[in-house]
Amino acid sequence: MNYQNTNDQVCERLADGSLKCESSPGGFEWCVNMVAVDRDGVVFANSEDGNVYAIDRAGQEIGRLFLKVAIGAAYTPLAIGGDGRVYTQNDGVLFAVGER
């Protein structure tokens, strides 16, 4: 199964929590060295666009969360903890994504 990243927004999270984005031609690569799959078959993966994506078994994006900055270097592993959260990092910051 293939899933293409069609996002063309270069973003950064500002100090007040808001996002500053602008279009960038060419899009982004996945740059994935490791994904995580939950018990329901949802695949979680980072992209060089600064987002962590959730993709269902049918290959449909079911969610995405912008972390901190699109830095063009997302070769960052992620994992699902025993608490069900997805743990990943962006720009040297650790994120715990999900509900307890």
Order of alpha helices (4+ residues) and beta strands (2+ residues): beta-beta-beta-beta-beta-beta-beta-beta-beta
